[in-house]
């Protein structure tokens, strides 16, 4: 069994091998996995779990940490963070409609205006284990503080942690763009 982190590391470390050895459908699949994993690594509750008397086996990244909220039928701390702390609770249908594409573009503009690339010092870190550690640290130092099981998140908790979630979205996007640019540059070089 290949772990997603190993797979992501292999894809970025060996882009020429992928381009030479695999068919285009495999490339499509690999790039989709890359997009998904690179995004997930930056979501703090994908890298953190709470172990306590309430959760002796862990809360599965906040998935078992229930709150008094409704996010499209979900009510966990994990769902709260996945929603960027209740940005608006919208669930995008696939394939994306024009409205869905416009929503993503608006969100991208909001996040990148708050966190331009030059404002995030740690973008030069390219080690995926370090990314996991960053997210774990953010999750363990922020996600579980100021909130209790079955509570409604306070406005203070939402506002403080939404900034963190948005910064993580920006960081993931910038890092992923750098990876994809490197892969596509290698493709151009290989085709010549």
N, C-alpha and C positions, 0 to 999 in steps of 0.2 A: 504494500500500500504506500502510495506517495502522499506525503503531507502537502497541503496547499502552500505552506511557507516554503518548503523545499522546491516545489514546482515553480513558484513565483521567482525564487532566487535563480533557478536554472534558466528560466525563460529570459531573464534580464542579463544573466551572465553569459549566455550562449546564444545570442540572437542569430548569429550566422548559421549555427548548427540547425536551429529551428527552420530558418529560411531554406536551407539546402536540403534537409532530410524529410520534411513533412509536406503533405499536400495542403492546398489552400483551405479546405474545410477544417483541417486541424489547426491551421493558423488562426482562423476565425474563432474556433473554440478557445484556443490558448489566449487570444487577446481578450475575449470575454471573461475568462477566468482571471486574467491579470487585472482587468477593470474592477471586478467584484472584490477580489482579495485585497488589492491596494486600497480600496475604499474601506473595506471592513477593518483592516488593520488600524485605521485611524479613528474608529469608533471606540471610545474608551471601554464600554461595557462588552466589547468583543474580546477584550484582553484582561478583564478583571472579574472576579467573583467575590462575594461576601461569604465568609465562613463565620458562623456565630451559633448561639444556642438555638436561634430560629432556623438556621440553615447549616446544620452540622456537616452536610455534604456539599455545601455551596449553594448559591442562589442562581447558578447558571447564567452569569453575566447580567443579573437583574431580572431574568425571566421569571423567577419565582417570587420576586419582591413585588407584591401587588400593591397598587395605589388606588385611591378613589378618583379615577379618571376614566374617560372613555375615548380611546383613540382608534376609531373604526373597529370597535369590538375588542380592542386590546387594552389592558390596564396594568401593565408592568412597568417597572423602572426602565427596563431595556427598551420597551416600546416608546417610552417618553424620550429617551435619548435618541432612538432611531428617528423620531419625528423632529429632531433638532429642538427639543423642548417646546413642543406644541407650536411650531411656527405657524401652522394653520390647519393641521390635521388632514390635509388633502391626500388622497391616495390616487396615484397616477395609473391609469389603465394602459395596458399594452396591447397592440402597438400604440405608440404615442400619437395623440391627435395634435392638431395645430395648437390647441389650447394647452395641452401638456408640454409641448415644446416651448411655448411662450412662458409657461410657469417656470420651467427649468432655467431658461435664459434670464428671467427676472431674478430668480434665486441666485444664480451665478453672479449677476451684476451686484446684487446686495452684498454677497459674501466677499467678492473681490474688491469692492469699494471700501469695506470695513477692514479688510486684511490684504492689502496689495502685496505682491510677491516680495518686494524689498523690505517688508516689515516682519518677515518670518526668518529669523536668523538660522534656524536649524535645518533649512532646506538642503544644505550641503551634506547632510547625513543620508547616505544611500544604503546603509546596512538595514535589512528588513528586521533583524532581531532587535536592533536599536529602536525601530519604529514601534514594534510591539511593546518594548519596555516604556517608551514615551507614553503610549496610550494607557498602558497599565498604571503608570504613575499618575497620570491625569485622572483616570477612573478612581483609583484608590484614594486619592487626595481630595476629590471633589464630588463624585456621583453619590456617595452614601452619606455625606454630611449635610445636615439641615433638612433631612427628610426621614420619615418613619413609615414603617409598614402600614398600609391601609389609610394613610393620610392623603390629603389633597396637597399637591406641591404648592408652596407659597410663591407669591410673585417674586420675592427676593431670590429664592432658589432657581426659579425659571430664568430670570434675567441674568443672574451670575453665570449659570451653566450654559445658557444659550450662546453667550459670547465664546465660551470654551468650545462648544460644539461647532459653531460657525468657523472658528479658527482651525479646528481639525479638518473641516470640509475643505477649507482653502488650502491647507497644507497638503492634504491628499490630492487635490486637483493639480497643484503645482508640481508635486513629485511625480504624479502619473504622467503629466504632460512632458516632463523631462525624459521619463522612461520611453514613452511612445516616440518622441522626437528622435531619441537615440536609435530605437528600433527601425524607424522609417528611414533615417539617414543610412543605416547599415543596409537596408533593402536597396536604396538607390545606388550605393557603392557596389553592392553585389550584382546588380543588374547591368552595370556598365561593362 
